[in-house]
Amino acid sequence: MSVGVAAPAEAPRVLFARQAIVARGGRLAGYELLYRGPRDADGQIPDAEHATCQVLVGAFAEVGLSHAVGGTSAFLNVTERFLREVDPLPLTPDTTVLELLEDATPSPPLMDRLRALRAQGFRIALDDFAPTTANRPLLDVADIVKVDLRASSRREASKLIRSLADRGLTVVAEKVEDQEEYDWSAAAGATLFQGYFFCKPMELAGTEIRAASIARLRAAAGLTQPDAGVEAIEQAVRVDPHLSLRLLQQLNSAAVSLPNRISSIRQGVMLLGPRTVRQWALVLLLAGIGEQRGPLLATALARARTLETVASIKGAGDPEAWFSVGMLSVCDALANAPLAEVVGELPLAEDVIAALVERSGVKGEALANAIACERAELPATDPRIFLMAYADAVAWADAHAAGA
């Protein structure tokens, strides 16, 4: 695992973003690949087939489709015309979910095509499904149905989710923004969830978990200081007795070319350098806090890598601090407490605090731009640089999250 950063050689030719789809218990089930490109005056995508092709080209050409979705399933928006004109599909059936747009009508040719694709192993999802007499036959050829929680009242959404689940269909609750929405949609029968709820704090009955999380975050924050040496790293690792073992395993895995195995954190720092070991320890500390929060660590890592790359491109003298801003941007979700409250308990520099809480200063502006990238929005400043950095960060983040 190398934690050095180099600016991507060129801007990505085609731009796309992704949004996580999470199963119950926090397991990552896949990513929906989202189009990021020109839209009309109303914010609509003018050519859905073109958008699908652009996403595919971007995912294949820039990072590889499997890397774009972290080795899980890719949910890809498709239209009847796309399915009719692209045959065979250049996709792997067992890792691809074909997400039929909400304006599709169950014409005989479309129904035949969907049956054939299911026979090949593709899963069919219906996007933003609202049942009508006209579209109800599509349920007979679907595996997954996505229900927008914002499109109707909670009572209506719950009733729809329950009826779909009773048919044996997998239901994805869309636009889940907090734990409470997750809870009621899960109770109604949804088993997959899409939205940014995993990036927000959960209400906890007790304080022990929060206290332990704050202790880990405080240790992690100590590692963000550029002058953190051997003692600081060793002190951070002592927060969790299992962390020393995990860190040593990571260091030994990366140091296979060294003549001797690493037997202590101090030895690892001496051989590999404080910066490398600091970032390893930081990742593992946050991974331990967020083990039940699905793709939260990958999200934090993608933000961190994006900021670090931008810092290097801009010639900033403290890229480690930019990296730390990205990593700690999810600390409210990790500690299950308001962001300002968590940050107030951490030994952070003033500009880092301002970046996290107020999105102010160059680091705060960079964090806002990185979050825009992950939400398929155009960064407010330096869009070319940020989109380039984010495209590079996605696969890097997944690989490092998987190894944490």
C-alpha positions as CSV (number, residue, x, y, z in Angstrom):
1,M,0.0,0.0,0.0
2,S,1.5,3.3,-1.1
3,V,0.2,6.4,0.4
4,G,2.2,8.8,-1.7
5,V,0.2,10.9,-4.1
6,A,0.8,11.9,-7.6
7,A,-1.4,14.1,-9.8
8,P,-3.3,12.1,-12.4
9,A,-1.7,12.5,-15.8
10,E,-4.7,14.0,-17.5
11,A,-8.3,14.9,-16.9
12,P,-10.8,12.1,-17.3
13,R,-12.4,12.1,-20.8
14,V,-15.8,11.2,-19.4
15,L,-17.1,12.2,-16.0
16,F,-19.4,10.2,-13.7
17,A,-20.1,9.9,-10.1
18,R,-21.6,7.1,-7.9
19,Q,-24.0,6.7,-5.0
20,A,-23.8,3.9,-2.6
21,I,-26.6,1.3,-2.2
22,V,-26.4,-0.3,1.3
23,A,-28.0,-3.5,2.7
24,R,-29.3,-3.9,6.2
25,G,-26.5,-4.1,8.7
26,G,-24.4,-1.6,6.8
27,R,-23.0,-3.9,4.1
28,L,-22.2,-2.2,0.8
29,A,-24.4,-3.8,-1.9
30,G,-23.4,-1.7,-4.9
31,Y,-23.1,1.7,-6.5
32,E,-25.4,3.5,-8.9
33,L,-23.3,5.1,-11.5
34,L,-24.5,8.7,-12.2
35,Y,-24.1,10.8,-15.2
36,R,-22.2,14.1,-14.8
37,G,-22.4,16.2,-17.9
38,P,-24.4,18.9,-19.7
39,R,-28.0,19.3,-18.8
40,D,-30.7,21.6,-20.2
41,A,-32.1,24.8,-18.6
42,D,-34.4,22.7,-16.3
43,G,-31.6,20.6,-15.1
44,Q,-32.8,17.5,-17.1
45,I,-30.5,15.2,-19.1
46,P,-31.3,15.9,-22.7
47,D,-30.4,12.5,-24.1
48,A,-30.8,9.5,-21.7
49,E,-29.2,7.0,-24.1
50,H,-26.2,9.3,-24.6
51,A,-25.9,9.7,-20.8
52,T,-25.9,5.9,-20.3
53,C,-23.2,5.5,-22.9
54,Q,-21.1,8.3,-21.4
55,V,-21.3,6.7,-18.0
56,L,-20.2,3.3,-19.4
57,V,-17.3,4.8,-21.3
58,G,-16.3,6.8,-18.3
59,A,-16.4,3.8,-16.0
60,F,-14.5,1.5,-18.5
61,A,-12.0,4.0,-19.8
62,E,-11.1,5.9,-16.6
63,V,-10.9,3.4,-13.8
64,G,-12.5,0.1,-15.0
65,L,-16.0,-0.8,-14.2
66,S,-15.2,-3.2,-11.4
67,H,-12.9,-0.5,-9.8
68,A,-15.6,2.1,-10.3
69,V,-18.0,0.2,-8.0
70,G,-15.4,-1.3,-5.6
71,G,-15.8,-4.8,-6.8
72,T,-19.6,-4.8,-6.0
73,S,-22.6,-4.5,-8.3
74,A,-23.1,-1.6,-10.7
75,F,-26.6,-0.1,-11.0
76,L,-26.8,1.5,-14.4
77,N,-29.7,3.5,-15.8
78,V,-30.9,2.2,-19.1
79,T,-33.7,3.0,-21.6
80,E,-35.7,0.8,-23.9
81,R,-33.8,2.3,-26.9
82,F,-30.4,1.6,-25.3
83,L,-31.4,-2.0,-24.6
84,R,-32.7,-2.4,-28.1
85,E,-29.7,-0.9,-29.9
86,V,-26.9,-2.3,-27.8
87,D,-26.9,-6.0,-28.2
88,P,-25.0,-7.8,-26.7
89,L,-24.5,-5.6,-23.7
90,P,-20.7,-5.1,-22.9
91,L,-21.3,-5.9,-19.3
92,T,-20.9,-8.7,-16.8
93,P,-24.3,-10.1,-15.9
94,D,-23.7,-11.2,-12.4
95,T,-22.3,-7.8,-11.3
96,T,-24.7,-5.5,-13.3
97,V,-28.1,-4.3,-12.4
98,L,-30.0,-2.7,-15.3
99,E,-32.1,0.1,-13.9
100,L,-35.0,0.9,-16.2
101,L,-36.0,4.5,-16.1
102,E,-39.4,5.4,-14.7
103,D,-41.0,6.5,-18.1
104,A,-40.6,3.0,-19.6
105,T,-43.7,1.3,-20.9
106,P,-44.1,-2.5,-21.1
107,S,-44.2,-2.9,-24.9
108,P,-44.0,-6.5,-26.1
109,P,-40.4,-5.9,-27.6
110,L,-39.2,-4.4,-24.3
111,M,-40.7,-7.3,-22.2
112,D,-39.1,-9.9,-24.5
113,R,-35.7,-8.1,-24.2
114,L,-35.9,-7.9,-20.4
115,R,-36.8,-11.6,-20.2
116,A,-33.8,-12.4,-22.4
117,L,-31.5,-10.3,-20.3
118,R,-32.7,-11.9,-17.1
119,A,-32.0,-15.3,-18.7
120,Q,-28.5,-14.2,-19.3
121,G,-28.1,-13.4,-15.6
122,F,-28.7,-9.6,-15.5
123,R,-30.9,-8.3,-12.7
124,I,-33.6,-5.8,-13.7
125,A,-34.5,-2.8,-11.5
126,L,-37.4,-0.4,-11.9
127,D,-36.3,3.1,-11.0
128,D,-38.6,5.5,-9.1
129,F,-41.5,3.1,-9.5
130,A,-45.0,4.4,-8.9
131,P,-47.6,1.7,-9.9
132,T,-50.1,2.4,-12.6
133,T,-52.3,0.1,-14.7
134,A,-49.9,0.7,-17.7
135,N,-46.6,-0.1,-16.0
136,R,-47.7,-2.9,-13.6
137,P,-46.7,-5.7,-16.1
138,L,-43.0,-4.6,-15.6
139,L,-43.1,-6.1,-12.1
140,D,-43.3,-9.5,-13.8
141,V,-39.8,-9.1,-15.3
142,A,-38.2,-7.2,-12.4
143,D,-35.9,-8.3,-9.6
144,I,-35.5,-5.0,-7.8
145,V,-37.8,-2.0,-7.4
146,K,-36.6,1.4,-6.2
147,V,-39.1,3.6,-4.3
148,D,-38.5,7.3,-3.8
149,L,-39.3,8.2,-0.3
150,R,-39.8,11.8,-1.3
151,A,-42.4,11.1,-4.0
152,S,-45.3,10.4,-1.7
153,S,-46.4,10.4,2.0
154,R,-44.8,8.0,4.4
155,R,-48.0,6.1,4.6
156,E,-48.2,5.7,0.8
157,A,-44.5,4.8,0.5
158,S,-44.8,2.2,3.3
159,K,-47.8,0.6,1.7
160,L,-46.0,0.4,-1.7
161,I,-42.9,-1.0,-0.2
162,R,-44.8,-3.7,1.7
163,S,-46.8,-4.7,-1.4
164,L,-43.7,-5.0,-3.5
165,A,-41.9,-7.0,-0.8
166,D,-44.9,-9.3,-0.5
167,R,-44.5,-10.1,-4.2
168,G,-40.9,-11.3,-3.5
169,L,-39.2,-8.3,-5.0
170,T,-36.2,-6.7,-3.5
171,V,-37.0,-3.1,-2.6
172,V,-34.5,-0.2,-2.6
173,A,-35.6,2.8,-0.5
174,E,-34.3,5.8,-2.3
175,K,-33.3,9.2,-0.9
176,V,-32.9,8.0,2.7
177,E,-31.4,11.0,4.5
178,D,-31.4,9.9,8.1
179,Q,-31.6,6.9,10.4
180,E,-35.3,7.4,11.2
181,E,-36.1,7.1,7.5
182,Y,-33.9,4.0,7.3
183,D,-35.8,2.5,10.2
184,W,-39.3,3.0,8.9
185,S,-38.6,2.0,5.4
186,A,-36.8,-1.2,6.7
187,A,-39.8,-2.0,8.8
188,A,-42.0,-1.7,5.7
189,G,-39.9,-4.2,3.9
190,A,-37.1,-2.5,2.1
191,T,-33.8,-4.4,2.3
192,L,-31.6,-2.0,0.3
193,F,-31.1,1.7,0.9
194,Q,-29.8,4.6,-1.1
195,G,-29.0,8.1,0.2
196,Y,-26.6,9.8,2.5
197,F,-28.0,8.5,5.8
198,F,-24.8,6.6,6.5
199,C,-22.9,9.9,6.5
200,K,-25.0,11.3,9.3
201,P,-25.0,10.6,13.1
202,M,-27.3,8.0,14.6
203,E,-29.2,8.5,17.9
204,L,-27.7,6.1,20.5
205,A,-29.4,5.1,23.7
206,G,-26.2,5.2,25.7
207,T,-22.9,7.1,25.8
208,E,-20.3,4.4,26.0
209,I,-20.0,3.9,22.2
210,R,-19.8,7.7,21.7
211,A,-17.1,8.0,24.3
212,A,-15.0,5.3,22.8
213,S,-15.5,6.8,19.3
214,I,-14.4,10.2,20.6
215,A,-11.3,8.7,22.1
216,R,-10.4,7.1,18.8
217,L,-11.1,10.3,16.9
218,R,-8.9,12.2,19.3
219,A,-6.1,9.8,18.7
220,A,-6.7,10.0,15.0
221,A,-6.6,13.8,15.1
222,G,-3.3,13.6,16.8
223,L,-1.9,11.8,13.8
224,T,-3.0,14.7,11.5
225,Q,-0.3,16.9,12.9
226,P,2.7,17.0,10.4
227,D,5.2,16.7,13.3
228,A,3.6,13.6,14.8
229,G,6.5,11.3,15.4
230,V,7.0,7.8,16.8
231,E,5.6,8.6,20.2
232,A,2.4,10.1,18.9
233,I,1.8,7.2,16.6
234,E,2.4,4.6,19.3
235,Q,0.0,6.5,21.7
236,A,-2.7,6.5,19.0
237,V,-2.4,2.8,18.4
238,R,-2.7,2.1,22.1
239,V,-6.4,3.2,22.0
240,D,-7.3,-0.2,20.8
241,P,-5.3,-3.4,21.7
242,H,-6.3,-5.0,18.4
243,L,-5.2,-2.0,16.3
244,S,-1.5,-2.7,16.9
245,L,-1.9,-6.2,15.4
246,R,-3.9,-4.9,12.5
247,L,-1.4,-2.1,11.8
248,L,1.6,-4.5,12.0
249,Q,-0.1,-6.9,9.6
250,Q,-0.6,-4.0,7.1
251,L,3.0,-2.9,7.5
252,N,4.4,-6.4,7.0
253,S,2.2,-6.9,4.0
254,A,3.5,-3.7,2.4
255,A,7.1,-4.3,3.4
256,V,7.7,-7.7,1.8
257,S,10.8,-6.4,0.0
258,L,12.5,-5.4,3.2
259,P,15.1,-7.9,4.6
260,N,13.4,-8.2,7.9
261,R,9.8,-8.4,9.1
262,I,8.5,-5.5,11.1
263,S,7.9,-6.4,14.7
264,S,7.0,-3.1,16.3
265,I,5.2,0.1,15.5
266,R,8.4,2.0,16.2
267,Q,10.4,-0.2,13.8
268,G,7.7,0.3,11.2
269,V,8.0,4.1,11.5
270,M,11.7,4.0,11.2
271,L,11.7,1.8,8.1
272,L,8.7,3.2,6.2
273,G,8.6,6.8,7.4
274,P,6.2,8.6,9.7
275,R,4.0,9.9,6.9
276,T,3.2,6.4,5.6
277,V,2.6,4.9,9.0
278,R,0.5,7.9,10.1
279,Q,-1.9,7.5,7.2
280,W,-2.1,3.7,7.8
281,A,-2.9,4.2,11.5
282,L,-5.4,7.0,10.6
283,V,-7.3,4.7,8.2
284,L,-7.4,1.8,10.6
285,L,-8.5,4.0,13.5
286,L,-11.5,5.4,11.5
287,A,-12.2,1.9,10.1
288,G,-12.6,0.6,13.6
289,I,-15.1,3.3,14.5
290,G,-17.2,2.9,11.3
291,E,-17.4,-0.8,10.9
292,Q,-21.2,-0.8,10.9
293,R,-21.6,2.3,8.7
294,G,-21.3,0.6,5.3
295,P,-19.3,2.7,2.7
296,L,-18.5,5.5,5.1
297,L,-14.7,4.8,5.2
298,A,-14.5,4.6,1.4
299,T,-16.4,7.9,1.3
300,A,-13.9,9.5,3.7
301,L,-10.9,8.1,1.9
302,A,-12.2,9.3,-1.5
303,R,-12.6,12.8,-0.1
304,A,-9.2,12.7,1.6
305,R,-7.4,11.4,-1.5
306,T,-9.1,14.1,-3.7
307,L,-8.1,16.9,-1.3
308,E,-4.5,15.5,-1.0
309,T,-4.2,15.4,-4.8
310,V,-5.5,18.9,-5.3
311,A,-3.2,20.1,-2.6
312,S,-0.2,18.6,-4.5
313,I,-1.4,20.1,-7.8
314,K,-1.7,23.5,-6.2
315,G,1.6,23.3,-4.5
316,A,0.2,23.5,-0.9
317,G,2.8,22.9,1.7
318,D,0.6,20.8,4.0
319,P,-1.0,18.0,1.8
320,E,-1.3,15.8,5.0
321,A,-3.6,18.4,6.5
322,W,-5.8,18.4,3.4
323,F,-5.9,14.6,3.6
324,S,-7.0,14.8,7.2
325,V,-9.8,17.2,6.5
326,G,-11.3,14.7,4.0
327,M,-10.9,11.8,6.5
328,L,-12.4,13.7,9.4
329,S,-15.3,15.1,7.4
330,V,-17.4,12.1,8.5
331,C,-16.4,12.2,12.1
332,D,-19.9,13.3,13.2
333,A,-21.3,10.0,11.7
334,L,-18.5,8.0,13.3
335,A,-19.0,9.5,16.8
336,N,-22.8,9.8,16.4
337,A,-22.7,13.4,17.6
338,P,-23.0,16.9,15.9
339,L,-19.9,17.8,13.9
340,A,-19.1,21.0,15.8
341,E,-19.4,19.1,19.1
342,V,-17.0,16.3,17.9
343,V,-14.5,18.7,16.4
344,G,-14.5,20.8,19.6
345,E,-13.1,17.8,21.5
346,L,-10.3,17.1,19.0
347,P,-6.7,18.6,19.0
348,L,-7.0,20.2,15.5
349,A,-5.5,23.3,13.9
350,E,-7.8,26.2,13.6
351,D,-7.9,26.1,9.8
352,V,-8.8,22.4,9.9
353,I,-11.7,23.1,12.3
354,A,-12.9,25.9,10.1
355,A,-12.8,23.7,7.1
356,L,-14.8,20.9,8.8
357,V,-17.4,23.0,10.6
358,E,-17.8,26.0,8.3
359,R,-16.5,24.8,5.0
360,S,-14.3,28.0,5.0
361,G,-10.8,28.6,3.9
362,V,-9.0,26.9,1.1
363,K,-9.4,23.5,2.8
364,G,-13.1,24.0,3.5
365,E,-13.7,25.1,-0.1
366,A,-11.8,22.0,-1.3
367,L,-13.9,19.8,0.9
368,A,-17.2,21.3,-0.4
369,N,-15.9,20.6,-4.0
370,A,-15.0,17.0,-3.2
371,I,-18.5,16.4,-1.8
372,A,-20.0,18.0,-4.9
373,C,-18.0,15.5,-7.0
374,E,-19.4,12.5,-5.1
375,R,-23.0,13.8,-5.5
376,A,-22.6,14.2,-9.3
377,E,-22.6,18.0,-9.0
378,L,-20.1,20.4,-10.6
379,P,-17.5,21.8,-8.2
380,A,-17.9,25.5,-7.6
381,T,-14.2,26.2,-8.3
382,D,-11.5,24.5,-10.3
383,P,-13.9,21.9,-11.6
384,R,-11.3,20.3,-14.0
385,I,-8.8,19.8,-11.2
386,F,-11.3,18.4,-8.7
387,L,-13.1,16.1,-11.2
388,M,-9.7,14.8,-12.3
389,A,-8.6,14.2,-8.7
390,Y,-11.9,12.5,-7.7
391,A,-11.8,10.1,-10.7
392,D,-8.3,9.0,-9.5
393,A,-9.5,8.8,-5.8
394,V,-12.4,6.4,-6.2
395,A,-10.5,3.2,-7.0
396,W,-7.8,4.2,-4.6
397,A,-10.3,4.7,-1.8
398,D,-12.0,1.3,-2.3
399,A,-8.8,-0.6,-2.3
400,H,-7.6,1.0,0.9
401,A,-11.0,0.7,2.6
402,A,-11.1,-3.0,1.7
403,G,-7.7,-3.5,3.3
404,A,-8.4,-1.6,6.5
